[in-house]
Amino acid sequence: MERPTAHRVCGPFLMITTGIVSPLFVIEFLHRVVETFEDYFGDCSESLIKEHYVVVYELLDEMLDNGFPLATESNILKEMIKPPNILRTIANTVTGRSNISTTLPTGQLSSIPWRRTGVKYANNEAYFDIIEEIDAIMDNRGSVISAEIQGCIDCCIKLSGMPDLSLSFVNPRIFDDVSFHPCVRFRRWESERILSFVPPDGNFRLMSYHIGSQNMVAMPFYIRHDLSFSEVSGSNEITARTSSYNGKASRIHVL
């Protein structure tokens, strides 16, 4: 009897399954693969995958064990498989050494596998970038009919040791839907609405969120348009203006 097969697509990648598998499980793993390739190679394109196909096979061999996801955290993978660079490639070619570590990373068996051990920096730094996209509908007077926000918090953490961070918001109740990195302690978020976490080392996405129109605060800008017609032509003048803040004059752009 033939075994059932299915496939899931995530961007340029296709995954084949030989049984009934949760679609979200497969899609999440595909996203982890893409994020790992981007972290290793700077991008995830066909040319880069062909250029570093040896490292790609090594990564997939560590990320999957007999078809099951095993190590998907970039910090752990970097301890086992060093990111490619020219000097390391030349050294491995001359000495005949492998790019794969012969010892198991200590963080692999810890309760926080997303962070490697023994991290040291001369200058401790942490950067948080809040990135938001606003999808809004406005009338011809510039009033908002409906609006929603898709946002995320990207981090760049360069802290020594095993830091334990907390991040709070002025009004966390406006978040309708949230998605966290595994490092976030979800119970504390549910009880106190505070992000408490031991961060990975380097760049990662801490949180993604959605804010619906019912929780939308004042827009940081407004747009007005003036549509006019003549016998032979028509024109549409769009005026975009940022809202005034702390008494400062707003900027006006006319298209």
VOKE-25885 format. One record per residue (C-alpha): residue in three letters; x negated, y negated, z. Coordinates in nm, 2 decimals. Layout:
<rs>
<r res="ALA" X="X" Y="Y" Z="Z"/>
...
</rs>
This chain:
<rs>
<r res="MET" X="0.00" Y="0.00" Z="0.00"/>
<r res="GLU" X="-0.13" Y="-0.34" Z="-0.09"/>
<r res="ARG" X="-0.21" Y="-0.58" Z="0.20"/>
<r res="PRO" X="-0.04" Y="-0.92" Z="0.19"/>
<r res="THR" X="-0.25" Y="-1.21" Z="0.10"/>
<r res="ALA" X="-0.21" Y="-1.58" Z="0.14"/>
<r res="HIS" X="-0.41" Y="-1.90" Z="0.08"/>
<r res="ARG" X="-0.44" Y="-2.24" Z="0.23"/>
<r res="VAL" X="-0.60" Y="-2.55" Z="0.07"/>
<r res="CYS" X="-0.78" Y="-2.83" Z="0.26"/>
<r res="GLY" X="-0.92" Y="-3.09" Z="0.02"/>
<r res="PRO" X="-1.17" Y="-2.91" Z="-0.21"/>
<r res="PHE" X="-1.17" Y="-2.59" Z="0.00"/>
<r res="LEU" X="-0.95" Y="-2.28" Z="-0.04"/>
<r res="MET" X="-0.92" Y="-2.01" Z="0.22"/>
<r res="ILE" X="-0.78" Y="-1.66" Z="0.15"/>
<r res="THR" X="-0.62" Y="-1.45" Z="0.43"/>
<r res="THR" X="-0.53" Y="-1.08" Z="0.42"/>
<r res="GLY" X="-0.25" Y="-1.11" Z="0.68"/>
<r res="ILE" X="0.00" Y="-1.33" Z="0.85"/>
<r res="VAL" X="-0.19" Y="-1.62" Z="1.00"/>
<r res="SER" X="-0.07" Y="-1.95" Z="1.15"/>
<r res="PRO" X="-0.11" Y="-2.22" Z="0.88"/>
<r res="LEU" X="-0.23" Y="-2.47" Z="1.14"/>
<r res="PHE" X="-0.50" Y="-2.23" Z="1.26"/>
<r res="VAL" X="-0.64" Y="-2.20" Z="0.91"/>
<r res="ILE" X="-0.61" Y="-2.57" Z="0.83"/>
<r res="GLU" X="-0.78" Y="-2.67" Z="1.15"/>
<r res="PHE" X="-1.07" Y="-2.44" Z="1.07"/>
<r res="LEU" X="-1.10" Y="-2.59" Z="0.72"/>
<r res="HIS" X="-1.11" Y="-2.94" Z="0.87"/>
<r res="ARG" X="-1.39" Y="-2.82" Z="1.11"/>
<r res="VAL" X="-1.59" Y="-2.69" Z="0.81"/>
<r res="VAL" X="-1.55" Y="-3.02" Z="0.63"/>
<r res="GLU" X="-1.65" Y="-3.22" Z="0.93"/>
<r res="THR" X="-1.95" Y="-3.00" Z="0.99"/>
<r res="PHE" X="-2.07" Y="-3.04" Z="0.63"/>
<r res="GLU" X="-2.03" Y="-3.42" Z="0.65"/>
<r res="ASP" X="-2.23" Y="-3.42" Z="0.97"/>
<r res="TYR" X="-2.51" Y="-3.22" Z="0.82"/>
<r res="PHE" X="-2.53" Y="-3.36" Z="0.47"/>
<r res="GLY" X="-2.37" Y="-3.71" Z="0.51"/>
<r res="ASP" X="-2.09" Y="-3.62" Z="0.27"/>
<r res="CYS" X="-1.89" Y="-3.31" Z="0.15"/>
<r res="SER" X="-1.92" Y="-3.30" Z="-0.22"/>
<r res="GLU" X="-1.98" Y="-3.03" Z="-0.48"/>
<r res="SER" X="-2.33" Y="-3.16" Z="-0.56"/>
<r res="LEU" X="-2.45" Y="-3.16" Z="-0.20"/>
<r res="ILE" X="-2.30" Y="-2.82" Z="-0.13"/>
<r res="LYS" X="-2.49" Y="-2.68" Z="-0.44"/>
<r res="GLU" X="-2.81" Y="-2.86" Z="-0.32"/>
<r res="HIS" X="-2.79" Y="-2.71" Z="0.03"/>
<r res="TYR" X="-2.62" Y="-2.38" Z="-0.05"/>
<r res="VAL" X="-2.86" Y="-2.19" Z="0.18"/>
<r res="VAL" X="-2.77" Y="-2.41" Z="0.48"/>
<r res="VAL" X="-2.40" Y="-2.38" Z="0.38"/>
<r res="TYR" X="-2.42" Y="-2.00" Z="0.40"/>
<r res="GLU" X="-2.61" Y="-2.01" Z="0.73"/>
<r res="LEU" X="-2.34" Y="-2.24" Z="0.88"/>
<r res="LEU" X="-2.05" Y="-2.03" Z="0.76"/>
<r res="ASP" X="-2.22" Y="-1.72" Z="0.90"/>
<r res="GLU" X="-2.24" Y="-1.88" Z="1.24"/>
<r res="MET" X="-1.90" Y="-2.04" Z="1.23"/>
<r res="LEU" X="-1.73" Y="-1.72" Z="1.15"/>
<r res="ASP" X="-1.78" Y="-1.38" Z="1.32"/>
<r res="ASN" X="-1.60" Y="-1.09" Z="1.14"/>
<r res="GLY" X="-1.35" Y="-1.34" Z="1.00"/>
<r res="PHE" X="-1.28" Y="-1.51" Z="1.33"/>
<r res="PRO" X="-1.40" Y="-1.87" Z="1.42"/>
<r res="LEU" X="-1.68" Y="-1.85" Z="1.67"/>
<r res="ALA" X="-1.90" Y="-2.17" Z="1.68"/>
<r res="THR" X="-1.74" Y="-2.48" Z="1.53"/>
<r res="GLU" X="-1.89" Y="-2.75" Z="1.74"/>
<r res="SER" X="-2.15" Y="-2.95" Z="1.55"/>
<r res="ASN" X="-2.37" Y="-3.01" Z="1.86"/>
<r res="ILE" X="-2.40" Y="-2.63" Z="1.91"/>
<r res="LEU" X="-2.46" Y="-2.56" Z="1.54"/>
<r res="LYS" X="-2.74" Y="-2.81" Z="1.53"/>
<r res="GLU" X="-2.93" Y="-2.62" Z="1.80"/>
<r res="MET" X="-2.90" Y="-2.30" Z="1.60"/>
<r res="ILE" X="-2.94" Y="-2.44" Z="1.25"/>
<r res="LYS" X="-3.15" Y="-2.76" Z="1.21"/>
<r res="PRO" X="-3.01" Y="-3.02" Z="0.97"/>
<r res="PRO" X="-3.20" Y="-3.02" Z="0.64"/>
<r res="ASN" X="-3.46" Y="-3.28" Z="0.57"/>
<r res="ILE" X="-3.76" Y="-3.31" Z="0.34"/>
<r res="LEU" X="-4.03" Y="-3.26" Z="0.62"/>
<r res="ARG" X="-3.85" Y="-2.96" Z="0.77"/>
<r res="THR" X="-3.81" Y="-2.80" Z="0.43"/>
<r res="ILE" X="-4.18" Y="-2.84" Z="0.34"/>
<r res="ALA" X="-4.28" Y="-2.71" Z="0.68"/>
<r res="ASN" X="-4.06" Y="-2.40" Z="0.66"/>
<r res="THR" X="-4.19" Y="-2.33" Z="0.30"/>
<r res="VAL" X="-4.55" Y="-2.35" Z="0.41"/>
<r res="THR" X="-4.52" Y="-2.16" Z="0.74"/>
<r res="GLY" X="-4.25" Y="-1.92" Z="0.62"/>
<r res="ARG" X="-4.03" Y="-1.99" Z="0.92"/>
<r res="SER" X="-3.66" Y="-1.97" Z="0.92"/>
<r res="ASN" X="-3.42" Y="-2.26" Z="0.97"/>
<r res="ILE" X="-3.22" Y="-2.06" Z="1.22"/>
<r res="SER" X="-3.31" Y="-2.07" Z="1.59"/>
<r res="THR" X="-3.40" Y="-1.73" Z="1.75"/>
<r res="THR" X="-3.24" Y="-1.82" Z="2.09"/>
<r res="LEU" X="-2.88" Y="-1.88" Z="2.18"/>
<r res="PRO" X="-2.80" Y="-2.24" Z="2.27"/>
<r res="THR" X="-2.73" Y="-2.28" Z="2.64"/>
<r res="GLY" X="-2.42" Y="-2.49" Z="2.57"/>
<r res="GLN" X="-2.26" Y="-2.20" Z="2.38"/>
<r res="LEU" X="-2.17" Y="-2.02" Z="2.70"/>
<r res="SER" X="-2.09" Y="-2.33" Z="2.91"/>
<r res="SER" X="-1.75" Y="-2.47" Z="2.98"/>
<r res="ILE" X="-1.82" Y="-2.77" Z="2.76"/>
<r res="PRO" X="-1.96" Y="-2.61" Z="2.44"/>
<r res="TRP" X="-1.92" Y="-2.93" Z="2.24"/>
<r res="ARG" X="-2.22" Y="-3.09" Z="2.41"/>
<r res="ARG" X="-2.57" Y="-2.97" Z="2.39"/>
<r res="THR" X="-2.79" Y="-2.96" Z="2.70"/>
<r res="GLY" X="-3.11" Y="-3.16" Z="2.77"/>
<r res="VAL" X="-3.00" Y="-3.48" Z="2.59"/>
<r res="LYS" X="-3.24" Y="-3.77" Z="2.66"/>
<r res="TYR" X="-3.24" Y="-4.13" Z="2.53"/>
<r res="ALA" X="-3.46" Y="-4.42" Z="2.62"/>
<r res="ASN" X="-3.16" Y="-4.65" Z="2.58"/>
<r res="ASN" X="-2.82" Y="-4.53" Z="2.68"/>
<r res="GLU" X="-2.54" Y="-4.66" Z="2.44"/>
<r res="ALA" X="-2.18" Y="-4.58" Z="2.37"/>
<r res="TYR" X="-1.98" Y="-4.74" Z="2.08"/>
<r res="PHE" X="-1.60" Y="-4.71" Z="2.03"/>
<r res="ASP" X="-1.44" Y="-4.82" Z="1.70"/>
<r res="ILE" X="-1.06" Y="-4.85" Z="1.69"/>
<r res="ILE" X="-0.94" Y="-4.81" Z="1.33"/>
<r res="GLU" X="-0.58" Y="-4.87" Z="1.24"/>
<r res="GLU" X="-0.37" Y="-4.87" Z="0.93"/>
<r res="ILE" X="-0.04" Y="-5.06" Z="0.93"/>
<r res="ASP" X="0.25" Y="-4.94" Z="0.70"/>
<r res="ALA" X="0.51" Y="-5.22" Z="0.71"/>
<r res="ILE" X="0.81" Y="-5.34" Z="0.51"/>
<r res="MET" X="0.87" Y="-5.72" Z="0.52"/>
<r res="ASP" X="1.15" Y="-5.93" Z="0.37"/>
<r res="ASN" X="1.10" Y="-6.24" Z="0.16"/>
<r res="ARG" X="1.08" Y="-6.46" Z="0.47"/>
<r res="GLY" X="0.80" Y="-6.26" Z="0.62"/>
<r res="SER" X="1.01" Y="-6.09" Z="0.89"/>
<r res="VAL" X="0.92" Y="-5.73" Z="0.97"/>
<r res="ILE" X="1.19" Y="-5.48" Z="0.88"/>
<r res="SER" X="1.00" Y="-5.17" Z="0.98"/>
<r res="ALA" X="0.64" Y="-5.10" Z="1.06"/>
<r res="GLU" X="0.43" Y="-4.82" Z="1.20"/>
<r res="ILE" X="0.06" Y="-4.77" Z="1.28"/>
<r res="GLN" X="-0.17" Y="-4.47" Z="1.22"/>
<r res="GLY" X="-0.49" Y="-4.52" Z="1.42"/>
<r res="CYS" X="-0.79" Y="-4.34" Z="1.56"/>
<r res="ILE" X="-1.08" Y="-4.40" Z="1.79"/>
<r res="ASP" X="-1.42" Y="-4.31" Z="1.65"/>
<r res="CYS" X="-1.72" Y="-4.29" Z="1.89"/>
<r res="CYS" X="-2.09" Y="-4.29" Z="1.87"/>
<r res="ILE" X="-2.23" Y="-4.17" Z="2.20"/>
<r res="LYS" X="-2.60" Y="-4.18" Z="2.29"/>
<r res="LEU" X="-2.61" Y="-4.10" Z="2.66"/>
<r res="SER" X="-2.86" Y="-3.89" Z="2.85"/>
<r res="GLY" X="-2.77" Y="-3.59" Z="3.06"/>
<r res="MET" X="-2.40" Y="-3.49" Z="3.11"/>
<r res="PRO" X="-2.20" Y="-3.82" Z="3.12"/>
<r res="ASP" X="-1.84" Y="-3.82" Z="3.24"/>
<r res="LEU" X="-1.65" Y="-4.11" Z="3.09"/>
<r res="SER" X="-1.30" Y="-4.26" Z="3.15"/>
<r res="LEU" X="-1.12" Y="-4.48" Z="2.90"/>
<r res="SER" X="-0.79" Y="-4.66" Z="2.98"/>
<r res="PHE" X="-0.55" Y="-4.87" Z="2.78"/>
<r res="VAL" X="-0.35" Y="-5.18" Z="2.87"/>
<r res="ASN" X="-0.02" Y="-5.03" Z="2.75"/>
<r res="PRO" X="-0.06" Y="-4.65" Z="2.67"/>
<r res="ARG" X="0.32" Y="-4.60" Z="2.66"/>
<r res="ILE" X="0.34" Y="-4.73" Z="2.30"/>
<r res="PHE" X="0.17" Y="-4.42" Z="2.17"/>
<r res="ASP" X="0.44" Y="-4.19" Z="2.01"/>
<r res="ASP" X="0.21" Y="-3.91" Z="1.91"/>
<r res="VAL" X="-0.15" Y="-3.84" Z="2.00"/>
<r res="SER" X="-0.42" Y="-3.59" Z="1.90"/>
<r res="PHE" X="-0.74" Y="-3.55" Z="2.11"/>
<r res="HIS" X="-1.08" Y="-3.41" Z="2.07"/>
<r res="PRO" X="-1.12" Y="-3.09" Z="2.28"/>
<r res="CYS" X="-1.34" Y="-3.28" Z="2.53"/>
<r res="VAL" X="-1.04" Y="-3.48" Z="2.66"/>
<r res="ARG" X="-0.88" Y="-3.36" Z="2.98"/>
<r res="PHE" X="-0.52" Y="-3.34" Z="2.88"/>
<r res="ARG" X="-0.37" Y="-3.30" Z="3.22"/>
<r res="ARG" X="-0.51" Y="-3.64" Z="3.34"/>
<r res="TRP" X="-0.37" Y="-3.80" Z="3.03"/>
<r res="GLU" X="-0.03" Y="-3.66" Z="3.10"/>
<r res="SER" X="-0.03" Y="-3.77" Z="3.46"/>
<r res="GLU" X="-0.22" Y="-4.10" Z="3.45"/>
<r res="ARG" X="-0.25" Y="-4.19" Z="3.08"/>
<r res="ILE" X="-0.63" Y="-4.22" Z="3.11"/>
<r res="LEU" X="-0.88" Y="-4.06" Z="2.87"/>
<r res="SER" X="-1.13" Y="-3.86" Z="3.09"/>
<r res="PHE" X="-1.39" Y="-3.66" Z="2.90"/>
<r res="VAL" X="-1.75" Y="-3.54" Z="2.88"/>
<r res="PRO" X="-1.83" Y="-3.66" Z="2.52"/>
<r res="PRO" X="-2.03" Y="-3.47" Z="2.25"/>
<r res="ASP" X="-2.36" Y="-3.62" Z="2.16"/>
<r res="GLY" X="-2.35" Y="-3.84" Z="1.85"/>
<r res="ASN" X="-2.05" Y="-3.93" Z="1.63"/>
<r res="PHE" X="-1.71" Y="-3.78" Z="1.68"/>
<r res="ARG" X="-1.34" Y="-3.87" Z="1.67"/>
<r res="LEU" X="-1.21" Y="-3.90" Z="2.02"/>
<r res="MET" X="-0.84" Y="-3.96" Z="1.95"/>
<r res="SER" X="-0.58" Y="-4.01" Z="1.67"/>
<r res="TYR" X="-0.25" Y="-4.17" Z="1.74"/>
<r res="HIS" X="0.08" Y="-4.29" Z="1.59"/>
<r res="ILE" X="0.28" Y="-4.60" Z="1.69"/>
<r res="GLY" X="0.64" Y="-4.61" Z="1.56"/>
<r res="SER" X="0.84" Y="-4.92" Z="1.48"/>
<r res="GLN" X="1.03" Y="-4.90" Z="1.81"/>
<r res="ASN" X="0.71" Y="-4.96" Z="2.00"/>
<r res="MET" X="0.55" Y="-5.20" Z="1.75"/>
<r res="VAL" X="0.41" Y="-5.52" Z="1.90"/>
<r res="ALA" X="0.37" Y="-5.85" Z="1.71"/>
<r res="MET" X="0.20" Y="-5.81" Z="1.38"/>
<r res="PRO" X="-0.14" Y="-5.97" Z="1.35"/>
<r res="PHE" X="-0.04" Y="-6.13" Z="1.02"/>
<r res="TYR" X="0.26" Y="-6.21" Z="0.80"/>
<r res="ILE" X="0.32" Y="-6.21" Z="0.43"/>
<r res="ARG" X="0.56" Y="-6.42" Z="0.23"/>
<r res="HIS" X="0.63" Y="-6.41" Z="-0.14"/>
<r res="ASP" X="0.80" Y="-6.64" Z="-0.38"/>
<r res="LEU" X="0.94" Y="-6.48" Z="-0.70"/>
<r res="SER" X="1.05" Y="-6.71" Z="-0.98"/>
<r res="PHE" X="1.14" Y="-6.67" Z="-1.34"/>
<r res="SER" X="1.17" Y="-6.89" Z="-1.65"/>
<r res="GLU" X="1.30" Y="-6.82" Z="-2.00"/>
<r res="VAL" X="0.97" Y="-6.68" Z="-2.12"/>
<r res="SER" X="0.78" Y="-6.57" Z="-1.81"/>
<r res="GLY" X="0.79" Y="-6.51" Z="-1.44"/>
<r res="SER" X="0.56" Y="-6.55" Z="-1.14"/>
<r res="ASN" X="0.52" Y="-6.40" Z="-0.80"/>
<r res="GLU" X="0.33" Y="-6.60" Z="-0.54"/>
<r res="ILE" X="0.22" Y="-6.40" Z="-0.23"/>
<r res="THR" X="0.10" Y="-6.58" Z="0.08"/>
<r res="ALA" X="-0.09" Y="-6.38" Z="0.35"/>
<r res="ARG" X="-0.16" Y="-6.55" Z="0.68"/>
<r res="THR" X="-0.32" Y="-6.42" Z="0.99"/>
<r res="SER" X="-0.13" Y="-6.50" Z="1.31"/>
<r res="SER" X="-0.28" Y="-6.77" Z="1.53"/>
<r res="TYR" X="-0.46" Y="-6.64" Z="1.84"/>
<r res="ASN" X="-0.55" Y="-6.84" Z="2.15"/>
<r res="GLY" X="-0.47" Y="-7.16" Z="1.96"/>
<r res="LYS" X="-0.71" Y="-7.10" Z="1.68"/>
<r res="ALA" X="-0.60" Y="-7.19" Z="1.33"/>
<r res="SER" X="-0.49" Y="-6.91" Z="1.11"/>
<r res="ARG" X="-0.64" Y="-6.83" Z="0.77"/>
<r res="ILE" X="-0.42" Y="-6.86" Z="0.46"/>
<r res="HIS" X="-0.47" Y="-6.66" Z="0.13"/>
<r res="VAL" X="-0.25" Y="-6.73" Z="-0.17"/>
<r res="LEU" X="-0.24" Y="-6.48" Z="-0.46"/>
</rs>
